[in-house]
Amino acid sequence: MGKILALCCSALVALVLAAGASAAGPTREPLPFDPITFDEGVCPFPVTLEAVVNQEILKDFGDYAIITGRFVARVTNEANGASIVVNASGPAKIVFGEDSSTLYGRGLGINIYFPGDLGPGSEGALLLTRGLLIQRFSENGIEVLRLPRNVRNLCDVLSA
């Protein structure tokens, strides 16, 4: 399941690189977000993420991109109907390397992890983070280089 997140990130990277290759300067594009449901792996129950407010903009500078703008999401436990609305407005910077991309999240963000993404034997998690988050994406998956001190597992919040 960790490969799904890596594939999603790879698709975003390909989209950004394609947009950057065709432009003379930085491009500025809205960043769409369709609702997504994870039936297993992230939380012990099916969980859906959907945008309540999405004013995010992706600014592509070729070898890196910046995501800014307001993003508010509803996260729903599909088993019991419990939901929470959270501000996850970032910002974030993605630096594109030859074999990997590194995300530098600052501020508020929702981060999706499958079993093993947070270390050997770790369970899946849906983390709302505040502060500096650094993670690298490659064909080998995700490598979390730094988690901020302020972390809230939304799976725990929604299971109560």
C-alpha positions in Angstrom: 0.0 0.0 0.0 2.9 2.3 0.5 3.5 2.1 -3.2 0.1 3.9 -3.8 1.4 7.0 -2.0 4.6 6.8 -3.9 2.7 6.5 -7.2 0.5 9.5 -6.3 3.6 11.5 -5.5 5.3 10.3 -8.7 2.2 11.4 -10.7 2.4 14.9 -9.1 6.1 15.1 -9.8 5.5 14.2 -13.5 2.7 16.8 -13.8 4.9 19.5 -12.3 7.9 18.5 -14.5 5.8 18.5 -17.6 4.3 21.9 -16.8 7.8 23.3 -16.0 9.3 22.0 -19.2 6.8 23.8 -21.4 7.1 27.2 -19.6 9.8 29.9 -19.9 9.3 31.0 -16.2 7.6 29.8 -13.2 4.1 28.5 -13.8 1.2 29.0 -11.4 -1.6 26.4 -11.4 -4.5 25.5 -9.1 -3.8 22.2 -7.3 -7.0 20.0 -7.6 -7.9 17.6 -4.8 -10.5 14.9 -5.5 -12.0 13.0 -2.5 -10.1 9.8 -1.8 -11.0 6.8 0.4 -8.4 4.4 1.8 -10.2 1.1 2.6 -7.3 -0.3 4.6 -3.7 0.4 5.6 -3.9 4.0 6.7 -6.3 3.6 9.6 -7.8 0.5 11.1 -11.1 1.5 9.4 -11.9 3.0 6.0 -11.1 6.7 5.9 -12.1 9.4 3.4 -10.4 12.7 2.8 -12.2 15.5 1.0 -11.6 19.2 0.4 -13.9 21.6 2.2 -11.9 24.6 1.0 -9.2 24.2 -1.7 -7.4 27.4 -2.8 -4.0 25.8 -3.1 -1.7 26.9 -5.8 1.3 25.1 -7.2 4.1 27.3 -8.3 6.6 25.4 -10.5 10.1 26.7 -10.9 11.5 23.8 -12.8 13.8 22.1 -10.3 11.4 22.8 -7.4 7.8 23.7 -6.7 6.0 25.5 -3.9 2.5 24.8 -2.7 0.7 27.7 -1.1 -2.9 28.7 -0.4 -5.7 27.7 1.9 -6.6 24.0 2.2 -9.2 22.7 4.7 -10.1 19.0 4.6 -12.8 16.8 6.1 -11.6 13.5 7.3 -14.2 10.8 7.9 -14.2 7.4 9.5 -16.5 5.5 7.1 -17.2 2.8 9.7 -18.8 5.0 12.3 -19.5 8.3 10.4 -17.3 10.4 12.7 -15.5 13.2 11.0 -13.2 16.1 11.7 -12.5 19.2 9.7 -8.8 20.4 9.8 -6.8 23.2 8.4 -3.9 21.7 6.3 -2.8 24.9 4.5 0.9 24.2 4.5 3.0 25.7 2.8 5.3 23.1 1.3 8.2 23.0 -1.1 9.1 20.0 -3.3 12.7 19.8 -4.6 13.1 17.5 -7.6 16.3 15.3 -7.7 17.5 12.9 -10.3 16.3 9.8 -8.5 14.0 11.2 -5.8 12.0 14.2 -4.7 12.1 15.8 -1.2 9.2 17.5 0.4 9.7 20.2 3.0 6.4 20.8 4.7 6.1 23.8 7.0 3.0 24.8 9.0 0.0 22.5 8.9 -0.3 19.4 6.7 -2.1 16.1 6.4 0.3 13.2 5.8 -0.7 9.7 4.8 1.4 6.7 5.8 1.0 3.0 5.1 2.4 0.2 7.3 6.2 0.4 7.3 6.4 4.0 6.0 7.3 5.3 9.5 9.9 2.6 10.1 10.0 -1.2 10.1 6.9 -2.7 11.8 5.1 0.7 12.0 1.3 0.8 11.4 -0.4 3.1 9.0 -1.2 6.6 10.2 -3.0 9.7 9.1 -1.0 12.5 10.7 -1.9 16.2 11.0 1.5 17.8 11.5 2.5 21.4 12.4 6.1 22.4 11.9 9.0 21.3 9.7 8.4 17.9 8.0 11.0 16.5 5.6 10.3 13.4 3.6 11.9 11.9 0.5 10.0 10.0 -2.2 11.6 7.6 -4.6 10.9 4.4 -6.4 11.8 2.7 -3.1 8.9 4.4 -1.3 8.8 7.1 1.3 11.6 8.0 3.7 10.6 10.3 6.6 13.7 12.3 7.4 12.1 14.6 10.1 8.7 14.7 11.8 7.7 17.9 13.7 7.1 17.8 17.4 3.5 18.7 17.0 1.8 15.6 15.5 -1.8 14.4 15.8 -2.9 11.0 14.6 -6.3 11.6 13.0 -7.0 7.8 13.1 -6.9 8.0 16.9 -9.1 11.0 16.9 -11.7 9.4 14.7 -11.8 6.0 16.4 -13.1 7.4 19.7 
